[in-house]
């Protein structure tokens, strides 16, 4: 059964929609990226029958809309932006507007008929919201600390009061994250497995569960590494021939969460330490060694969750 292809170009405050009709013409409309805008979109979309909605995976903006549609039984696909970008290049498009991008995504949907996307379980979605909230609070606190260093004396008491408030909110949010994990048997089981890895503490285990979800859904540790954008991308042309760099086509929040734990693991986790020392002997830079440590931590995380056994440096990784 053919579904009507629908392309969505989403941004922070609004999203543009293009419905590709049988006569190869489009019906287009713009909606506010708000809960009421999502409801209006679903009501408008119902006039076109059975639809296949396709959009780029652009973090929380696309996930919230996609989750709403999936929860209301729409066929939804979330695509890697690189795939959409490559498709656009093949069309040699000269114009780039939100409206034309939505139409291009609809054409991609019609041609490739991408697989459906399903939202994570509610417990994982709530954990993701809590972890992101904690990150935002910590960023706000750091901003106030930076202001405090150069602030006039007259506003110092106000800044200190705000920092104290943020400290309390951070403590409260950390408790809520721990309680949320403890209240969910699946999350608690995987959290304990992850924390058995030296270098993976409370915060990283929570971030892994929030940003990667159930690690068992990945077919291999390589797939998880690629999901995080930590897979090396080799260049075989020009002056950079033979060089490798991170693809960074993946989950930026997950990469960010891995950085400092990887630095610590390079000192205290025997598996990661051995790896980074070998790379140092081969002349690899500090940045390259940390990136390798981040990949290794992800592989170890996949191994313990997939096997259901706590970390043991003598046991080979699960594929």
TISE-411167 format. One record per residue (C-alpha): residue in three letters; x, y, z. Coordinates in steps of 0.25 Angstrom, whole numbers, plus 5000, padded with zeros to 4 digits. Example, Ala and Ser with C-alpha at 12.3 -4.5 7.8 and 13.67 -1.06 7.14 Angstrom:
ALA504949825031;SER505549965029;
# end
This chain:
UNK500050005000;UNK500650134996;UNK500750245006;UNK500750395003;UNK502150445004;UNK502250565014;UNK503550645016;UNK503750725028;UNK504850835030;UNK504950865045;UNK505550975052;UNK505551025067;UNK504351115066;UNK503551055053;UNK503550945043;UNK503150945028;UNK502450835022;UNK502250785008;UNK501250675004;UNK501650614990;UNK500350584983;UNK500050484972;UNK500150584961;UNK501550624966;UNK501050754972;UNK501250794986;UNK500350844997;UNK501150925007;UNK500950995020;UNK501751045032;UNK501451015047;UNK502051065060;UNK502950965067;UNK502150955079;UNK501150855085;UNK499950925079;UNK500750935065;UNK500950785065;UNK499450765068;UNK499050855057;UNK500050785047;UNK499450645050;UNK498050705048;UNK498450765035;UNK499150645030;UNK497950555032;UNK497350605020;UNK498350535011;UNK498050395016;UNK499150295020;UNK500450375020;UNK501950345022;UNK502650465029;UNK504150485027;UNK505050585034;UNK506450595038;UNK506950555051;UNK507350685057;UNK507250655072;UNK506150695081;UNK505450785071;UNK505150665062;UNK505050565072;UNK503950635080;UNK503050645067;UNK503450505062;UNK503050445076;UNK501750515075;UNK501450465061;UNK501850325065;UNK501050325077;UNK499850365069;UNK500050245059;UNK500750325048;UNK501850255039;UNK503050335042;UNK504550335038;UNK505650405044;UNK506850415035;UNK508350445037;UNK508450585031;UNK509650545023;UNK508750455015;UNK507750565012;UNK508950655008;UNK509550554999;UNK508250534992;UNK508050684990;UNK509450694984;UNK509050584973;UNK507850674969;UNK508850794967;UNK507850884974;UNK508151034972;UNK507151084983;UNK507151064997;UNK505951105006;UNK505251035017;UNK504051015007;UNK504950954996;UNK505650865006;UNK504350815011;UNK503950774997;UNK505350714995;UNK505150625007;UNK503850585002;UNK504450534989;UNK505550464997;UNK504450395004;UNK503650354992;UNK504950304985;UNK505550224996;UNK504450195005;UNK505250195018;UNK505050105029;UNK504050145040;UNK504550205053;UNK504050175067;UNK504150255079;UNK504950205091;UNK504150155103;UNK503550265112;UNK504550225123;UNK505750255114;UNK505150385108;UNK504950435123;UNK506350405126;UNK506850475114;UNK506050605118;UNK506650595132;UNK508050585127;UNK507850695117;UNK507250785128;UNK508450755137;UNK509450795126;UNK508650925124;UNK508750955139;UNK510250925139;UNK510451015127;UNK509651125134;UNK510451115146;UNK511751125139;UNK511351245132;UNK511051315145;UNK512351265150;UNK513051335138;UNK512251465141;UNK512651465155;UNK514151475152;UNK513951605145;UNK512651655152;UNK512551795159;UNK512351775174;UNK510951835174;UNK510451705166;UNK511351605173;UNK510251565184;UNK509251545173;UNK510151455165;UNK510551375178;UNK509051355181;UNK508751305167;UNK509951215167;UNK509451155181;UNK508051135175;UNK508651065163;UNK509450975172;UNK508250935179;UNK507550905166;UNK508750825161;UNK508750735174;UNK507250715172;UNK507350675158;UNK508450585160;UNK507550515171;UNK506450505162;UNK507250445151;UNK507750335161;UNK506350315166;UNK505850295152;UNK506850195149;UNK506650115162;UNK505150115159;UNK505350045146;UNK505849905146;UNK506449905132;UNK507150045134;UNK507650005147;UNK508249875142;UNK508949935130;UNK509450055139;UNK510149955149;UNK510749885137;UNK511250015131;UNK511850065145;UNK512649935146;UNK513549995135;UNK514650075141;UNK514450225136;UNK512950205135;UNK512350275147;UNK510950315150;UNK510850435140;UNK511450355128;UNK510550235131;UNK509350325131;UNK509750395119;UNK509950265111;UNK508650215115;UNK507950355112;UNK508650375098;UNK508950235093;UNK507750165100;UNK507750015100;UNK509149975095;UNK508549845091;UNK507849905079;UNK509149925072;UNK509649815063;UNK511149825067;UNK512049915075;UNK512449985062;UNK511050025060;UNK510950085073;UNK512350165071;UNK511750215057;UNK510450255064;UNK511350345073;UNK512150395061;UNK513450345067;UNK513750255055;UNK515050295047;UNK514850345033;UNK516050325024;UNK516450425014;UNK517150375001;UNK517250504993;UNK518150624992;UNK519050675002;UNK518250595013;UNK518450455007;UNK518550345017;UNK518050435028;UNK516850405037;UNK515950485045;UNK514650465053;UNK513350465044;UNK512550545055;UNK511350495047;UNK510650455060;UNK510150485073;UNK510950615078;UNK510350605092;UNK510850465094;UNK512250505089;UNK512250615098;UNK511950525110;UNK513050435107;UNK514150535106;UNK514550555121;UNK514250405125;UNK515250365114;UNK516350445119;UNK516150385133;UNK516050245127;UNK517350265120;UNK517950265134;UNK517150165142;UNK516550065133;UNK517549965129;UNK516949935115;UNK516850085111;UNK518250115117;UNK518950005109;UNK518250055097;UNK518650205099;UNK520050165103;UNK520250085090;UNK519750205082;UNK520650295089;UNK521850205085;UNK521350215070;UNK521450365071;UNK519950395072;UNK519550525077;UNK518850545091;UNK517550575083;UNK517650455075;UNK517850375088;UNK516650435095;UNK515750405083;UNK516250255083;UNK515950245098;UNK514550305095;UNK514350195085;UNK514950085094;UNK513950125105;UNK512750115096;UNK513249975092;UNK513449935106;UNK512049995109;UNK511449905098;UNK512149785102;UNK511649785117;UNK510249815113;UNK510149715102;UNK510749605110;UNK510049645123;UNK511349625131;UNK512149725138;UNK513449785133;UNK514649685133;UNK515949725126;UNK516249585122;UNK514949555115;UNK514849595100;UNK513849705095;UNK512549665089;UNK512549695074;
# end
